[in-house]
Amino acid sequence: TMFFCGSDHGSMGFGAFARTTGMEHLYSRQDYEKVHGKDDFDGYWGIWGEKFIGYMGEQLNESQSPFFATIFTLTSHHPFVIPEEYKGKLPEGLTPNHKCVAYVDQAVEKFFEKYGNEEWFRNSIFIFVADHVSSEKFSEEFRRSPADYQIFGFMYAPDSALFGEHHQVVSQIDIMPTLLGLMGHSEPYFAFGRDVFGEYVSTPMSVNYDNNLFQAITQDYLIQF
């Protein structure tokens, strides 16, 4: 089990949290710089996204299967900067963050191209999800609840029949049971979320907390307490 984040070791409490969840190996800015030197710091958060995603690929390619790995990327955060060599080469988009998202998207594409034929890659399930919405919004709808909790999420499994879109309300807490379901896990486990492909509920719901308000979001209603 591996947790990757290109910020300083222990920053934002990620290391402590990762260890409580059972992560055996933590990779940070300091680990990267031991291998690739100190020229790839973005000046704000940590190692540039493309460089650190590439470093993660190096580690995964040397790991014994099966493994679990997760990465928290940094480049799409304020102040929304990209490496000098990409300035003017990526779409500006509608907000300052769009070019950063394009940069990370391109970095993931390079990762896929490099490792796409590896056996561990073809046997993997990849999950992409945001931790929260961007601070940069261009649509009035997304400046208030519940739309300002709508984040992207998608799964990719190269050698599988996993295909299509799921239109019910789901949240990040549903990822773990859904992943276990896709892998055919049959042992008992505890989860607050559900396997969205394997467990039917009549009213799918997402629950979160926003400015002293607990809120439940369903397909048709927003309930605040």
C-alpha positions as CSV (number, residue, x, y, z in Angstrom):
1,T,0.0,0.0,0.0
2,M,1.4,3.4,-1.1
3,F,0.5,7.0,-0.7
4,F,2.0,9.6,-2.9
5,C,1.9,13.4,-2.5
6,G,4.6,15.8,-3.8
7,S,4.4,18.2,-0.9
8,D,6.8,18.2,2.1
9,H,6.8,15.1,4.2
10,G,4.0,15.4,6.8
11,S,2.3,18.5,5.3
12,M,-1.5,18.9,5.6
13,G,-1.6,15.9,8.0
14,F,-1.6,13.5,5.0
15,G,1.2,11.3,6.4
16,A,-0.5,10.8,9.7
17,F,-3.8,10.1,8.1
18,A,-2.3,7.7,5.6
19,R,-0.6,5.7,8.4
20,T,-3.9,5.4,10.4
21,T,-5.5,3.9,7.3
22,G,-2.8,1.3,7.0
23,M,-0.6,2.8,4.3
24,E,2.8,1.1,4.5
25,H,4.9,3.4,2.2
26,L,4.6,7.2,2.0
27,Y,6.3,9.1,-0.8
28,S,6.7,12.9,-0.5
29,R,8.8,15.8,-2.0
30,Q,11.8,14.7,0.0
31,D,11.7,11.1,-1.4
32,Y,11.4,12.4,-5.0
33,E,14.3,14.8,-4.5
34,K,16.6,12.0,-3.3
35,V,16.2,10.4,-6.7
36,H,15.6,13.3,-9.1
37,G,17.2,16.3,-7.4
38,K,15.7,19.6,-6.3
39,D,15.0,21.4,-9.5
40,D,11.3,20.3,-9.8
41,F,9.8,22.2,-6.9
42,D,6.9,24.4,-8.1
43,G,7.7,27.2,-5.6
44,Y,4.4,26.8,-3.7
45,W,3.1,23.4,-3.0
46,G,5.6,20.7,-3.9
47,I,6.8,18.8,-7.0
48,W,5.3,19.6,-10.3
49,G,2.4,17.2,-11.2
50,E,3.9,15.7,-14.3
51,K,7.2,15.0,-12.6
52,F,5.7,13.5,-9.5
53,I,3.2,11.3,-11.5
54,G,6.2,10.1,-13.4
55,Y,8.0,9.3,-10.2
56,M,4.9,7.4,-9.0
57,G,5.0,5.3,-12.2
58,E,8.6,4.4,-11.5
59,Q,7.7,3.1,-8.1
60,L,4.6,1.2,-9.2
61,N,6.6,-0.4,-12.0
62,E,9.0,-1.8,-9.5
63,S,6.3,-2.9,-7.0
64,Q,5.1,-6.5,-6.5
65,S,1.4,-7.1,-7.4
66,P,-1.1,-6.9,-6.0
67,F,-0.8,-3.4,-4.6
68,F,-2.9,-0.4,-3.7
69,A,-1.6,3.1,-4.4
70,T,-3.1,6.6,-4.3
71,I,-1.8,10.0,-5.3
72,F,-2.9,13.5,-4.3
73,T,-1.9,15.9,-7.0
74,L,-1.0,19.5,-6.3
75,T,-0.8,21.5,-9.5
76,S,-4.5,22.4,-9.8
77,H,-4.3,24.5,-6.6
78,H,-4.0,28.2,-6.1
79,P,-2.0,30.2,-7.3
80,F,-2.7,28.1,-10.5
81,V,0.8,28.1,-12.0
82,I,2.2,25.7,-14.6
83,P,5.8,25.0,-15.6
84,E,7.5,27.6,-17.7
85,E,7.9,25.3,-20.7
86,Y,4.1,24.8,-21.0
87,K,3.1,28.5,-20.9
88,G,1.2,29.4,-24.0
89,K,0.9,25.7,-25.0
90,L,-2.2,24.8,-22.9
91,P,-5.8,26.1,-23.2
92,E,-6.5,29.1,-20.9
93,G,-10.1,28.0,-20.4
94,L,-12.7,30.0,-18.5
95,T,-10.9,30.2,-15.1
96,P,-7.3,30.4,-13.9
97,N,-7.5,26.7,-12.9
98,H,-8.4,25.3,-16.3
99,K,-4.9,25.4,-17.7
100,C,-3.7,23.6,-14.6
101,V,-6.3,20.9,-15.1
102,A,-5.2,20.6,-18.7
103,Y,-1.6,20.2,-17.5
104,V,-2.5,17.4,-15.0
105,D,-4.6,15.7,-17.7
106,Q,-1.6,15.7,-20.1
107,A,0.6,14.3,-17.3
108,V,-1.8,11.4,-16.7
109,E,-1.9,10.8,-20.5
110,K,1.9,10.5,-20.5
111,F,1.7,8.1,-17.6
112,F,-0.9,5.9,-19.4
113,E,1.2,5.9,-22.6
114,K,4.3,4.8,-20.8
115,Y,2.9,2.0,-18.7
116,G,-0.2,1.0,-20.6
117,N,1.2,-2.3,-21.8
118,E,2.5,-3.4,-18.4
119,E,0.6,-6.3,-16.8
120,W,0.0,-4.5,-13.5
121,F,-1.5,-1.6,-15.5
122,R,-3.9,-3.8,-17.5
123,N,-5.0,-5.5,-14.2
124,S,-5.6,-2.3,-12.4
125,I,-8.7,-0.3,-11.6
126,F,-8.0,3.5,-11.8
127,I,-10.2,5.9,-9.9
128,F,-10.1,9.6,-10.5
129,V,-11.9,11.9,-8.1
130,A,-11.6,15.5,-6.9
131,D,-11.4,16.3,-3.2
132,H,-13.6,19.4,-3.5
133,V,-14.8,21.9,-6.1
134,S,-12.5,24.5,-7.4
135,S,-12.3,27.9,-5.7
136,E,-12.6,29.4,-9.2
137,K,-16.2,29.2,-10.5
138,F,-17.6,30.6,-13.7
139,S,-21.3,29.4,-13.3
140,E,-23.6,31.0,-10.8
141,E,-25.3,27.7,-10.1
142,F,-22.0,26.3,-8.7
143,R,-21.6,29.1,-6.2
144,R,-24.3,27.6,-3.9
145,S,-25.4,24.3,-2.5
146,P,-25.9,21.6,-3.7
147,A,-24.2,22.3,-7.0
148,D,-21.0,23.6,-5.2
149,Y,-20.6,20.0,-4.0
150,Q,-20.7,18.5,-7.5
151,I,-17.2,17.0,-8.3
152,F,-16.1,14.7,-11.1
153,G,-15.5,11.1,-10.5
154,F,-14.8,8.3,-13.0
155,M,-13.3,4.8,-13.0
156,Y,-11.2,3.1,-15.7
157,A,-10.3,-0.6,-15.8
158,P,-8.3,-1.3,-19.0
159,D,-9.0,-5.1,-19.4
160,S,-12.7,-5.1,-18.4
161,A,-16.2,-4.5,-19.6
162,L,-16.6,-1.5,-17.2
163,F,-18.3,1.1,-19.4
164,G,-21.0,3.8,-19.2
165,E,-22.3,6.4,-16.9
166,H,-24.0,6.2,-13.5
167,H,-26.6,8.9,-12.9
168,Q,-27.6,8.4,-9.2
169,V,-26.4,10.5,-6.4
170,V,-23.1,9.2,-5.0
171,S,-20.3,10.6,-2.9
172,Q,-16.6,9.9,-2.2
173,I,-17.6,7.6,0.7
174,D,-19.1,5.2,-1.8
175,I,-15.8,4.6,-3.6
176,M,-14.3,2.0,-1.2
177,P,-17.4,-0.4,-1.2
178,T,-17.8,0.1,-5.0
179,L,-14.1,-0.8,-5.6
180,L,-14.4,-3.9,-3.4
181,G,-17.5,-5.0,-5.3
182,L,-15.7,-4.6,-8.7
183,M,-12.8,-6.7,-7.4
184,G,-15.2,-9.5,-6.3
185,H,-14.5,-9.1,-2.6
186,S,-17.0,-11.2,-0.6
187,E,-15.7,-11.0,3.0
188,P,-17.7,-8.8,5.5
189,Y,-16.5,-5.2,6.0
190,F,-17.7,-2.0,7.5
191,A,-18.5,1.0,5.4
192,F,-20.8,4.1,5.6
193,G,-21.0,4.1,1.8
194,R,-22.4,1.5,-0.6
195,D,-21.4,-0.4,-3.7
196,V,-23.2,1.7,-6.2
197,F,-23.2,-1.1,-8.8
198,G,-24.2,-3.9,-6.4
199,E,-26.4,-2.4,-3.7
200,Y,-29.8,-0.9,-4.6
201,V,-31.3,1.8,-2.4
202,S,-34.6,3.6,-3.2
203,T,-33.2,7.1,-2.4
204,P,-29.5,7.4,-3.0
205,M,-28.1,10.2,-0.8
206,S,-24.9,12.2,-0.1
207,V,-24.4,13.7,3.3
208,N,-22.0,16.5,4.1
209,Y,-21.3,19.6,6.3
210,D,-21.3,23.2,5.1
211,N,-20.9,26.3,7.2
212,N,-22.6,25.0,10.4
213,L,-25.2,23.1,8.3
214,F,-25.5,19.4,8.0
215,Q,-27.0,18.6,4.6
216,A,-28.4,15.6,2.8
217,I,-28.5,15.7,-1.0
218,T,-30.8,13.5,-3.0
219,Q,-31.7,13.5,-6.7
220,D,-34.6,15.8,-6.0
221,Y,-34.1,17.5,-2.7
222,L,-31.6,19.4,-0.5
223,I,-32.3,18.9,3.2
224,Q,-30.4,21.2,5.6
225,F,-30.3,21.0,9.4
